[in-house]
Amino acid sequence: MAGSMATTAPDLSVQIGSLRLKNPLMAASGCFGYGVEYADLIDLSTLGAVVSKGLFLNAREGHPAPRIVETPAGMINAIGLQGIGAKRFVAEKLPELRARRATVIVNVCGTTIDEYAEVSRIVGDADGVHGIELNISCPNIKEGGIQFGCSLMGTHDVVAAVRKVTSLPIIPKLTPNVTDVASFARASEDAGADAVSLVNTFLALALDVETRRPKISNGMGGLSGPAIRPIAVRMVYECQQMVKIPVIGMGGITDARDALEFIIAGATAVQIGTANFVDPLIWAKLTDGITSYLTRHRIPRVTDLVGTANMKGH
């Protein structure tokens, strides 16, 4: 019919290794519990993926309170990777996630390379786990994790060890607390990673001027929220220039424009963390905002937007 061409909704699906996500929106580890906590609020099957809280082989208590403090345009946390451990997650949380048809990526932690491999094997063999995010970048614990994430060889060795025990997509989560994050993305790719995610939190300190003591029990913690977003966008751009594997961006996303900024900088998918605490119903707004942008700019697929930043300036 003249003047009434049907318009098709833009395709929001993205590919991370062998895993196809229905959209690029992922719930970031540590800000979404194990996913089941949000299941009565949000249809988990509508998210690109749910990334679990970090899991070690055994349960961890984490740091004593206070563990979170608000800062200008962000927050500092030092939870200390409290968690129930890999086997309890598989037994207690995974069945409900499976029933809710969630795409589940498990955030795997370790104090040794063997622990990373063993946790990855346990969750990788479980029905309903679709990918593994390797937490080699938590700034809040004194052993493990960050010691691998701040060493190129350590990053390579952890990824290579996990690659041997699972065929699932492996996504190392990179720390921003290094001089050249793109070289860590390259080391991950060389070791067999399917994607990288970044950034984890920035090491930060907040002091109570009256007591002159830190505001959280651990002393220092990880800064997240809108305050870190421009630095995270820059790091995503740098990594996307260096590697061929997908980059998953995060850091202070609070609306669709923030998510689009990461995608234009080079992120195939994005994770939303701190904003969950402010607005647990943010997901539909993000999806609608991205869809509206693609429609307005006549872009048929969100993947067509990835890495299209024009860095020549104005």
MOBEL-V631983 format. One record per helix or strand of 2 or more residues. SS is the DSSP state (H for helix, E for strand). FROM is the first residue (numbers start at 1). LEN is the number of residues. Records with the same first field share a line. If there is no record, write none. Layout:
SS = FROM-LEN + FROM-LEN
//
This chain:
E = 14-3 + 19-3 + 25-3 + 49-3 + 68-4 + 74-4 + 104-5 + 131-5 + 169-5 + 195-4 + 202-4 + 207-2 + 213-2 + 220-5 + 246-5 + 267-6
H = 36-3 + 44-3 + 86-14 + 113-12 + 146-4 + 152-12 + 181-10 + 226-17 + 256-10 + 275-4 + 282-15 + 302-4
//
